[in-house]
Amino acid sequence: MNAKIGVKGWSVLAVVCSLALTACSNGGGEVVSSTASPSAASATPAEPMEIKWMVPSADLTANSRTVQYLQEKFNVKINYYSIPQADYVQKQQILLTSGDVPDVMFVYDPNQLFKYAGQGLIAELPLKTIEENAPKTKAVLDSFANQGWYYTNLNGKNYGLPTTYFTGQFNTKQGWRVDLLKKAGVDKIPETIDEMTAAFAKLKQIGVYGMSTNGNSYYLQFWSIFGAYGVMPTQWMLKDGKVVNGAVVPEAKEALTVLADWYAKGYIDPEFVTGKDLDKKLVEGKIAYSHNTSIGSFDANNPQSAISAMKKINPDADLQIAPLPKGPRGQQGGWAWGTAGNLFAFGKQMEKQPEKVKKVLEIMEAIRNDEQVFLDAGVGVKGKQWDYNTPSDTQSGIKFLPPYDDRAKLATEGLRNNFDTLFAGGPAPTIFEKALGKSSVELLDKYNKPVSDIFGKSDVLPSSGKYWGDLTKLKMDVYAQIVRGDKPVSYFDEFVKQWNDLGGTELEKEANDLYKSVQGSK
């Protein structure tokens, strides 16, 4: 192999890109010479095992901290693919279909994995193989991110290793402009739908809308209100022992009835459909309640935060984190993506290279479960790239040091500031929690009532690529029409019929089959 990985493959790529009029940059990873330490058992070091590894990073180089460390630690030669994250999916497809199939590759979407598997490009990775070679990783996935096995399951066979998503267990926070509530004569933060209704009525009297939302998002659209009725539209959920979609259950109709009433009374910002300027409207005091607020919004010590921006306009502005609203049956919940993230897949050729599969799993097992390996491979050198927020307190969380507090600079070392490593994904929950810091985790856990799809990703089903886009658009459009009063609430029943006719019935059958298949393999 020459100085550039897969020279023939890259030549094919160039031709394909030219024909497709695609602007492809040459991010081909260089073959990196290993400096692995000699084996203790022999004076002659074992020949490094070469591994072709694809990750979404345009900044990876031969001198990257991560590449050098992994090669020396595990006696491997990593022939990496350095591809910009923004172009990753497209270029991955082109490379694989041109015949340049990596040994191991990061895959964003289960649907991409299923497509590659259907084309015979991806190796089967039996759960038994994972359990034998990465037992701690398998145990974490089983207990913490069980949804991940849906991402890699196709027709009862497993085709990859899911990653974990630690912060996916937390819902987005709710924020109330308490100063506006007081101005309207409301002396406490509303905790129920009925209390919200009363507060919205008083806010209207002072010219403030109760709320807005991102009506242009299939999942953010009024999600906390639906949560008060026990559903998250477009998520797959178990109901009476059967998998159904939250978009079409009667509880969704209940929530829409309330929302339509609020809109008719002038409590909801008429521009909710666009989803634009939500933060701006909250800062300017045009709306009082936001259910799409980040933790950073409440940090008065950060001059860029929402509360700081409010105080520049009004020194008495007061934004507070609030509990999710409770519905008539005491239910509450917020959209959370779940604890499974993305996935790593193995090229078809790896089915005939069990020792290489074992080596890759060994590396991933160490990065995910050995704190020191995680720090060395994913965070860098203490005192150079990072330190603890309070140096004497290992529970205070990690901060990155200048110049590595610049994400771009950190990326040149193959490192990330979100603790999600390039070559293995996130570490075990206990390691991630320590890196994040005790106070940050406590804040994320405040008023946390997560509701996530039983599959993690709603579009993991075999026919999702055929139907899901049309179904989510239908949901957004009809829900908005019902809230605005363009359609009566009774139109919901017609919507259910349209949903089922557009593929909802077929997807529901596939959802139940998938659920039974994965549960049966445990």
N, C-alpha and C positions, 0 to 999 in steps of 0.2 A: 504494500500500500504506500502511496506517495505522501508528500507532506500535507496534502489536503485529503480529508476523508472522502472515500467513495468517488474518486475522480470521474469514473465512468458514469456514476449515478448523477453527479452534478452536471456533467455534460448533457445527459438526457434531460435533466431539469431545465437547463438553459434553453434547449430546443422547445420543450413543452411550454415554458413561460413565454417564449417568443411567439409561438403559435397562438397562445391564449391572450397575447398582448398584456401579460401580467408583468408588473414592475417587480422583479425579483432581485434582491440584493445578495451578494455572495457572502453568506454567513457560515459557510462550511467550516466545521470544526477541524482544527489541525490535529494531527496525531501527536500526542504529547509523550515525550520520552520519560520513562519512570525512573525514579531515584529510590526505589524500594530498598529497605534494609535487608541484609542477608538473613537467611533462615538460620535460626539457632541450631537446627539439626544438621546443617551442612555448610561447608565453607563456600560452596557455590550456590548463589541465590537461585531460587526457582524462577523460571522465565515468567514475566508478568503476563497475566491473562488479558487479552485484548477484548474490550467491550465497546460496542457502538451504542452510544447513549444519546437520546434526543430529549432536550429540555427547552422550555420557552424562555430563552434569554438571548438577547442580541449582543450582550457584553461579555460573554464567557470567552476567556482566552487561555492560552497554554500556561500563563503565569498566574491565573486566578487562584486565590487561596484555596477554594474548595476543591478544584481539580487536583492541585498539588498534594493536598492533604489526603484525599481519598486514594490516590495512586500509591503514596508511601505507606499509608496505614494498611491497605488491603492487598498490596502487591499486584496492582492491575495497571493496565494502560487504557485510559479512557479516550476513545475516539469520539469526541463530542460533536453534536450539531448545534451551532449557535444561531438561533432563529428568533427574530423579533416577536414578542408576544402578540402584537397586533396582527401579524401575518401568519401566526403559527398554524392555525387550523388549515388554511388554504395551502400553505407550503408543505405541510405534513401530508395532505392528500396527494399533492403532485409527486412528492418524493416516493411515497409508498406505491402509487400506481405506476411509477416509472421503473420500479424494481429495486429501489434503494430502501430496503426495509431494515431499520435499526434492530439491534438485539433487544433493547428495552427503550420504551418511549412513554412520555407523559401524554395522556389523552384527556382533554377537557370534558367531553360530553359522552355519556353512555351511547347515544345514537351514533356517534362517530365510531366507537368501539364495535358496535354491532355491525356497522357497515363494513369495517375492515375484516371482521371475523367472517362475514358472509362472503367476502372476496377471497378468503383463504390466506389472508396476510398475517393473522394473529394466532399465536399458539394457545392451545388450551392450557390452563394453569390449575390443575386439580387442587381442591381445598386441602387434601391430604398432603400435597407437596408443600403448601404454605405452612401447614401445621408442623411438619417435620423440620423445616428449615428456618422458619420465622415464627416460633410458637408464641412469643410475647406479642408480636404484631397481630397474629390471629386472635389472641385472647382479647386484646384491646378492641379490635373491630367487632368481635362478637358481643362484648359488653357495652362498649361506648358508641360505636358507629355501625350497628347492625344493618342499617339501611344501605351501606356501601355494597353489600353482597347483591343487591338488586341491580347495581350499576354494572356489574361484571357477569351477570347471569344471562345466558342466552340458550334457550331450549334445554334448560336443566344442566348446562355445563358452565364452568367458571373460566373466564377469559382475562383475568387480570387481578391486580392488587389494588383495592381502594385506598384512598388517603383519608385522613381524619380532618375535621373542620371544627376546631375547639370552640370558636365563637359562634358557630352555627346553633349552639344550644340556647342562645339568648335572643329574645325578641327586641325589635327596635323600641326605644323608649318614648313615653308620652310626655309632652310638655304643656303646661298651662301658664298663660300670662296672668299670674296671680294679681298683679297690679290692676289689670283690666277687670278681673272678677270683682275686686274690691270697689272699683269705681262704679261698677254696675249694681253694687249692693249684694254681692254674693260673698259670704264670709268664710266659705270652705271650698276646697277643691272637690268638684263632683266625683263621686265614686260609682254611680249607677247610671243607667240609661235615663231613668226618670229624673235624676238630679241634673244630668246634662241637659235634658229638655228644658227644665226650669231655668237653668243658668243661661242657656242660649236665648231664651225669651227676654231675659233682663239685658243681656249683651246687645240685643237688637235695638233696645231703647236708647243705647248710647252710640249707635252707629257702627257696631263691631259684629262681624260674622262670627258664629260659634266655631266653625271649622271649615277647612278645605281638605283636599286630598289629591293624590296623583291619579286622576281618572283615566290617564293614558297608560296605566300599568295594570296588567292582568292580575297582579297579586297585591299591589299597594292600595288599590281602589277601595277605600272605606274599610280596610281590613280589621281595624280594632272594633268597629261596630258589629261586623259579622262575628267576630270572636265572642262578643257578648251573647250571641245566640248559638254558640258551640260549633261554628263552622268556619272554614277558610276556603272560599270559592276557588276552584281549580285544583285544590289539593285532593288526593285520594285518601279516603278515611274508612275506617271500619264502622259499620252500623248494622246492628242486629246480626253480627257474624258474617256480613257480606261487605265486599269492597265497593264503595260508591264514590262519586265525585261530589265535593262540597258545593259545586256551582249549581247543582240541580235538586238539592234536597229541600224539603219544606221549610227548614230553619232559615235558609237563605232568603226565602220569600218573606219571612217574618221581619228580618233585618231591613229588607228593601221597603217594606211597609212603613217602618219608622223613618227611614231616610227620605222617602217621598214626602212624608208629612213635614219633616224638618225643612226640606227645600221649599215646599209650598208656603211655609210660614216665614221664609227669608232667613233661616238660620245657617244655611250653607252657601258659601261663596259660589256664585253662578259660573265662575271660571274654573271650577274644579275639574272639568273634562280635560283641559289642556295639561294640567299638572305643572304649570309654570309658576315660577316666583313664589313657591311655598315658603321658603326661608325668609325671603324679602318681606312677604306679607306679615309673617309672624314678628319679624324685627320692627316693622313699621306700625304694628298694633292694629292691623286690619282684620286679623283673625286672632282668636284667643286660645284655641286648642290645636296642637299638632301631634299627630301620631307617627311622625316620620323624623324623629329627632335623635341625633347622635349623642353619645355621652359627652363628647367634647363641647357640645352646645352650651352646657351648663357650667363650664369652667371659666370663672370670672378672672382667673389669673392669666388666661390666654387672650391677648388683645384681638385675636382673629375669631373668637367664639361668638355665638349668637347673643349670649347675654351681654358680652362686652359691646357689641354693636348696638344693642337696645339702649344701653346706658348712655351711649354717646348722643342718642336722640332724646332720651328721657332718663335722667339719673335715678328716678324712682322705679324704673322697670324691674320686674321680678319674674323670672322664669324658673319654674320648679318641676322636677321629675314627679310624675304622678302615676298612680296605679291604673291598670287597664280597667275600663268600665265593665261593670257587672250587668248582665241581662236579667230578665224576669225569673229565670231559674237559677240565678246565682252563678252563671257561667261567665268566664272571661278567658281571653287568650289572645296572643299576638303571633303573627306570621314569623316563623323561624325556619331556616333552611335545613336544619338538622345537622347532625354531627359527622356525616360523611361528606367528603369533599369531591375530589376528582379521582383519577386512577392512573395506574401504570400498567402498560401492556407489554407483552413479549412478542418479538417477531416470530413468524411461523418456524423459522430455522432453529429456534431454541428448543423445539420439541425433540430434536436430535442432539442437543447439547446440554444434558442434565447437570453437568458440572458447572457450566456457566450460569444456568438458572440458580443453582445453589449459591454461587458466589454473589450474584446480584441480590438474592434474598438475604444473604449474610450481611451485605453492606446496608441494606435498608433496615434490617432488624437492629443493627447497631445505631444507626442515625436516629431511629425512632425511639429507642428504648434505653440507650446509654447516654446519660446526660452530658458527659464530657465529650463524647463523639458528636452529639448534636451541637454542642457549643462550638467545637472545632470546625465542623463541616458546614454549619448553618448560620453561625453568629460571628465567628472570628476569634481574635485573640483578646483576652481580657487586658484592659489597659491600653490597647491600641485601637481596636474597633469598637469596644464596648466596656461598660462597667455597670455595677448596680446603681440604681437611683440614689440610694444611700450606701456608699461603698462598704460600710461595716455590716450591712443588713442584706443577707442573700434572699430575703423574702420581699424586698422592696421593688423588685422588677428591674428589667434591663433597660438601659438607655445607651444610645449610640453616641460615640464621641466624635468631635470634629476631626477630620472632614467627613467622617463616615456617617454623620447625621444627615448627610445628603444622600438620598436614595440612589441617585445615579452613581455616585462615587462608590457606594457600598456594592452596587451591582457589578462593578468591574472586578470585584473579588469573588464573584459568584455567590454573594450573600444577599439576604433579604431582611428588611426591617419588620416583617410581620411574622417571623419565626416559622415560615413555611419553606422548608428547604427545597432546593432545585432537584436533588437526586432521590428524595424519599418522601417529600410532603411533610406535614406537621408531625411533631413528636408526640409521645404518649401524653394524655391529659395532665398527669402530675408534673411532667417536665414543662409543658406549655404554660400551665398555671403559674409555676414558679417564675418563668421568664416574663410573664405578663405583670406579675406583682400582686400581692394580696389586696391592696386597696382598689386596684383596677377591677379585679375579679368581683369584689364586693359590690362595686358600683354597677357592674354589668348584671349582677344577680338581683339587684334591687327591682322590685315589682316585675319579676320575670315569670311569665306564664306562657312559655313557648308552645306553639302548635305547629307541628311539621307534618308533611306528607309521609304516609307510611313507607313510601319508596324513596323519600328524600327528594328526588327530582320527579316531578309529575309526568315528564315526557320520556320515561325510560321504557315504555312499552313498545313492542315490535312495530306497531302501526302508528306510533306517535308522529313520525316524520310525515306521514300522509295526512293526518287529521288535526294535529295539535294547534298549528298556527291559525287555522280557520275557526277552531272552537274557542280559543282564547280571545280572538277578535270579536266573535259573536257575543261572548260573555261581556266584554267591555262595553260594546255598543248598546246592547239591550239593557244592561244594568243602568247605564247612564240615561237612557231614554226613560226608564221607569222612575229613576230618582227625579229627573227634571219634569216629569209629568207628561212627556210626549206620548208615553204609553201608560195605560192603567196598570196597577199592581197585578191585576188578573192576567195580564199578558205574560206573566211568568210561566204559566202553564203552556203557552204556545212556545215560549223559549225552550222549555224542557224538551218538547217534541222536536224542535229544530236541532237542538244539541244532539239528541239521540240519532236523528236522521243523518247528521253531518259526520257521523263516526263515533259518537259518544257510546252507543250501544256496543259496538265492536271493541272499543277501548276498555269498557267496563268488563267485558268478558276476558280480555287479555289481562286486565289488572287482577282479576280473581284467580286466573290460571297462574300468573306469576307469583302471587302471594302464596298460593298453595305449594308451588314448585319449590320456592326458596325455603319456606317453613318446613317442608318435608325433607329437605336436604340437611337440616340441622341435626 
